[in-house]
């Protein structure tokens, strides 16, 4: 497919970057495009009443699994509002190290048992599977990926799910969608919000999606997926958009950037013989020791 249209203005379904030094700035200078940022979704914490209605006893658990910083914020908020004192013996398991380090906002990090995965929930399950004596409280947002429960079941651990946040569409009424040539969506919730506010997209609108789930949601809503990332060739969405615009401006085919259908998602396999998990607290102590030695 050879498209002769030009991309002049882009809408990104994310908050604006805190710094001018971002991949989006490179897009602006390189291709002379205008970029507007407008989050399509917001994350709200559940109320105390909604939390209590779930009948979850926090203190009956010995470990908590966190998938995001938002769930950490609302876990400790709800515990405080419900006058629940989280014991120092509580263990914490986080999807990534960055999420684990965020716990420092609420606890003395070096005194707690904190563990983390590499990047995905499947990675974290390799760590969780080594702690089958724990009773896990899994802090989630609504909606959340269905494979989370499937992966938890595959480990054989005891767990309870609790919804601490919900994703809701943001107000998009102030967006004039026909002013844009390209819209970039970063989650399935972004697609749902876009579809809810704009039943049909302007003719020729280019849709870029991050992740297979987002692309699948777009196709199900009748939207095209002109650009998808990550792929082996384009590991980030900004890179894919960059190369797409370059190809478009050069009059080349842009067929390789998009998809017309998505395969049924496969459940990630939790490795039974994974190497020993790395404790976040141990990693933190090692870093401190190295810095002290350097001084």
Helices and strands as residue ranges (DSSP letters): E 9-12, H 23-31, E 34-37, E 41-45, H 48-53, G 58-60, E 63-66, H 69-81, E 91-94, H 97-102, G 103-105, G 109-111, E 114-116, H 121-128, E 135-142, H 147-155, E 158-169, G 177-179, E 182-185, H 188-197, E 206-210, H 212-220, E 227-229, H 237-249, G 255-257, H 280-294
